[in-house]
Amino acid sequence: MLKLGNYLLCGWLLAAWCGSAAAGVQAVPDRDSSVYAPGEAVRFAFRPDGAERIVCRVLDFDRKTVREAALKAGEELRLDTLENGYYDLEFEAFDAAGKRTGRGSWPFAVIPEVDRSKLDWTRNQFGAMVMPHTAYPLADRKRDAEMMSRIGIRFVRTQRLSWIQIQPDENRPPDWTMSDRETEIYLDNHLAIVANTGWPLQLWASSGRGSGMRNPDKMFPARDRMEQLKSFYTELAKRYRGRIAYWEVGNEVDAALFWLGRPENAAAGNKDAILKDFCDYYTVVARAIRAGDPEAKIGPNTTGAAPDGHTYRDWLRKFLSDPEANREMDFFSSHYRCDIPAIRNVFAEKGKAPETDAIVTEIGGMAHVVGRTIPTWREKKSNIRVTYIQCGAAWIEGGKALCKFLLRDIPNIPPQAWIAGMLEKDFKLRPEYVAYATLIREFGNAVPAGELNVVRRSGSGWLQCFSGDTGAGKVNLLILNDAGRARITLDTSEETLLLVDPMGRERRLAAADGKVSFEMTSDVPLFLRGRITPDPGPVEYPKPVVAKVYRPEVNGGFEKKAELNRIPGWRVITDEVGGRGGRAVNFRVETDRDVKFSGKQSLRMHAERKSGWYGVMCVLPAEALPKPGPGEYLELAVRYRLRAEKVAGTGTAVTFSLREKNLRRVSWSDSAFEWGSFDWEMRGKRARYDRLPENFGSLTVEFYLGQATGTVWIDDVEITATLYRQPGADARGIN
């Protein structure tokens, strides 16, 4: 055995691999999770072991090299005395001639164990969501559960306890094998189950079957299947009685993506009727569940636009105005940065108890990686900040069952335009997994103590502080905004405080003259254990000031002379990804003198047959737009008039896209898609951009009649790009 500094390099005899080539060399940790407790030795073998020499280095969260070693063939790498945190092991393999034959990396982490015997587990409101409706082997479910349990996650949101999952075939009875085993796995790993259920429907059970309409699995059940549906959900609840923390009925049902109502209402685009359809459906499912488990907690799930609603507005008020739905709602569920105080105001207005649970079952960072399968380090790191902000804000507002979306990226689907998982598809760690473990250790055993007014306690930018109380002391989450780096100065009555970063690394701070001071950066939130004294008055963030406004001339009234599929100031889109014009099949874009909101004419888009993503696009070139710098952001806004006639399919919407110079999309955001028939109505959309991507070429405003039929008219388009600057704080002016 050879010892080099903190390394123990051991011969690892792997007879099965003798003589293998080194080109495919891989680092193999001694455990599947790649997660170690403080003080445990981290051990890696390299397989196949035919390389003559392997050179290793270990990078920490700060991208600093903290260990280096050179191994001979067959030797094991052992790392001792690593502090808490996320690490990447990088290695290169060389043959006897010194030629590099392979290279690779493997992430691992050092995370303290969770001792539940010392915790008040009912305080812990942190969870994660696992695979939605894609293939999900039982072994993966077990491993996911173990990864959640390892860092102290309490809630798991699953979409597997649903009719379509347990009885997909109308000619076969329900098969409870997988749901029974999954439920056992979660309970064995100390996980409370949030069962997202009631959707989608099997095609054979849908009233939209045979209608030729889009997404019949998101429609109201067929009349002749209602008794079967009720019987199933009663049996489901009876089978898992007392083992489900929350039954969520539907997913983001205030949007037109996962709930479409009865076919006739979906075809007409009657939004009030579609919302009433959900009230009826929800009541049926809730009563069936309650028949199987009278103590069940049941509620609807919506987007982060709650309480107002995304497509079907004013959603929560209308839902609770239905007396049957109101009676059957035990909690309300939403996503991301919903407005929990406003939700509670609607509760009070509609006669629900103020302590009614508001749960948030999709929450956290989501980095865009359009066109790439591998996210950058900056993207992986940025998710931590967003997750901390959303979780911290929801937590102090009394939000419960805060489930990070997602535990793990979804396998067996094509690469997505974002990463949200704390783990990669193949269970490799991301730094957010370690950061979430730290969040749970700091806040999981605390009760919310509100947001503290320390806004102006940073030398530049401004400061947020979410505070909790463990009973043994205070813990505070600090987030720096609108400054890359700043010195923080806080008042305290304690002599010593403890600073903890997202990796769980601790540093003691000594107070002087009742103050504690330290540096922090905006991309690394910090926990501060100890009592701090806030400034008097309510928390008020600095109000942004307008630095520059750009209002492009875009022929927004469509008054200029135009030809078929040639509109001055606008491009016709036949390829939504590239944004390039071309020949559109059965799609017409032209001006209309007979139907307009104002002026002499409007823009008319018409499609006879559903096919491509067709529309028009206005290009705002990079050189014309204000550029956001530190402490600034760009807001793009559009206002317009819209009229629709017999729009069916995906519908019509406005989209903002960030594009490269060749018009290739980098990222985009859509408004709610609309369909049916309605007269002229005002519409609008806003989006904020804190930074613009590399190779940024343009921002585009796009109106789609996407994968749809029918006619839409657009008029009086106004586009505004506004650069805002946060005034920042000056700690020298304090006291």
Secondary structure, DSSP 8 states (H G I E B T S, - for coil): -EEETTEEEEE---GGGTT--STT-EEEESSSS-EE-TT--EEEEEES---SEEEEEEE-TTS-EEEEEEEETTEEEEE-S--SEEEEEEEEEE-TTS-EEEEEEEEEEE-----GGGS-GGG--EEEE---SS---HHHHHHHHHHHHHTT--EEEES-SSHHHH---TTS----HHHHHHHHHHHHTT-EEEEEES-S--GGGBTTTTS--S-GGGB-B-GGGHHHHHHHHHHHHHHTTT-EEEEEESSSTTSTTT--BSHHHHHHT-HHHHHHHHHHHHHHHHHHHHHH-TT--EEEB--TTTTT-SSSSSHHHHHHHSHHHHHH-SEEEEESS--HHHHHHHHHHTT--TT-EEEEEEBS--EE-TT-SS--HHHHHHHHHHHHHHHHHHHHTT-B-EEES-SB--SSS---SEE--SB-TTS-B-HHHHHHHHHHHHHTTSEEEEE---TT-BSSSEEEEEEEE-SS-EEEEEEEES-SEEEEEEEES-SEEEEE-TT--EEEEE-BTTEEEEEEETTS-EEEES-EE--SS-------EEEEEE-----TT--S--BTTBBTTBEEES-TTT------TTEEEEEESSS-SSSS-EEEEEESS--SEEEEEEEEEGGGS----TTEEEEEEEEEEEEEEEEEEEEEEEEEEEEETT--EEEEEE---EEEEEEEEEEEEEEEESS--TTEEEEEEEEEEEEEEEEEEEEEEEEEEEEEE-----GGG--
